[in-house]
Amino acid sequence: MDNDSEKRNEILFGIRDYKKAEVTEKGGYGYHWFLLFVFWLSGFRDGRALKAANEPELSGGSAFVLSDPPIGLFGPIEISPAVVPRYPYPLEPLAPMYPSFPATYQPVLTGRCPVSFSLIDGILDKTASDCIAPLASLVGNVICCPQVYSLLHIFQGVYSMESGSLVLNNATANDCFSDIMSILSSRGANNTLPLLCSVSSSNLTGGSCPVKDAHAFEKMVNTSKLLDACGTIDPLKECCRPLCQPAILDAAVRLASTASSMLENGGLIGRSSGVDVLGDCKRVVYAWLSKKLSPDAANTAYRMLSGCKVNRACPLQFKQPTSVIEACKDLASMNPSCCSSLNAYITSIQKQMLITNRQALNCATMFGSMLKKGGVKENIYELCGIDLKDFSLQANGLQGCLLRSLPTDVVIDNSTGVSFTCDLSDNIAAPWPLSSSLSTLSLCAPEMSLPALPSSDKSGFLDNCYRRVDIRALVILICIHSMLFIKGI
């Protein structure tokens, strides 16, 4: 068998030999170990993860305060179609790990949308990548849908540059929305985005907001204050000490105040009879901002704002954990049946989606509160070794991926494949809630801190290496070249 055949078999069957390397440093020990996690997806068949090259400077400590992860802590996971063999017999079924990326094609448009899509071509590309067909439902809450919302806001801004109107009429909105979805699908995006992200042509119309043109908007709103607050957003401050969010709300309230339906008992009504006037006016505010900001600047701002929103709560759906409660009530010491029941339950929920590190904190807190309400008194997270990563997508009991709390994107490249960034830190123990009434953690409280880092035998250096990725069962080996003491998740 020649070298090419041997390499081909290695890729198809995942046979990889790698050499362990010992890393030493003055006054300490080096550890060579790896992280492996598996995501079950459909649509992809195979690929390979390339090594992460970033080597950040990290400092250690026994405990650390919750903060956003450092930029570039870990390189993106890359899935490359270039490393797989070519099949000479196209009529025969492909091997189960052969890659299959969504096909691209020329979209058929209505021809009735008055906007030149070339003006937002880059944003369309980014949205299609973030919502790539096989991944869209798994990253919908954190990546895909926030990017879709941003795209629609930016589209309205581009439309208003020519028309002077911040919203579209119903007929034009239908045509333009149809064209937008057609373009995204033609570039590999999931074709169920309207359902996945709960969007429709009505998102472009302004709905029940009484102010719809730019001239009237600028008469009613302090536009200088709005631009100052939202032109540049500080990602580390906006979620806890917001400037842009209250400025948008203030502008929306001013617009909505002209509608008599907003007044009842001397107060504002956000929703009445299925009409969300305040929400509709917020979309008008976004449209005006999109008119004033460049597409890239607007997209960055909107993704930051979406990040603040999605990280406030746990997006996972929890069924009543009756079996866990029965097995773990009145527990005096570690009980195998308790841990078995707990692990089985968490395995069932972790398949739902990829979540961020901060969402994982809220999910662990919410689930722990459910258990405490049911009568579980002991910290069974600690007894059973439950980590934050256990709440995110994975398989076979191996570590999964926690996305960063800061906005991130899925990247598609014809030569390097598909990549997205995971915030893989050491195994952080899931926090057990102090009270059964606590459903979320205040991530902005100064006294908030994460559990202590694991002991030194679980920390160390990771050596660079290569490993294949089976994307139908997305097996990803992350090889990192950095010490795993960090000051933020």
Secondary structure, DSSP 8 states (H G I E B T S, - for coil): --HHHHHHHHHHHT----------BTTB------EEEE---SS---EEE------------S--B-----TTSS--EEE-GGGS---S-TTS---TT-------------S---S-GGGGHHHHHHHHHHTBTTTHHHHIIIIIHHHHHHHHHHHHHHHHHHHSBSS--HHHHHHHHHHHHHHHHHTTB-TTHHHHHT--GGGGT-TT-S--BHHHHHHHS-HHHHHHHHSS--TTTTTTS-SHHHHHHHHHHHHHTTSGGGEETTEE-S-BTTB-HHHHHHHHHHHHHHHHS-HHHHHHHHHHHHHHHHTTS--------HHHHHHHTT-SS--HHHHHHHHHHHHHHTTS--EEHHHHHHHHHHHHHHHHHTT--S-HHHHHT-BGGGGSS--TT----EE-SS----EEETTTEEEE-B---S--B----SSTT--S--TT-TT-B------GGG--------EEE-TTTTEEEE---S-S--S--
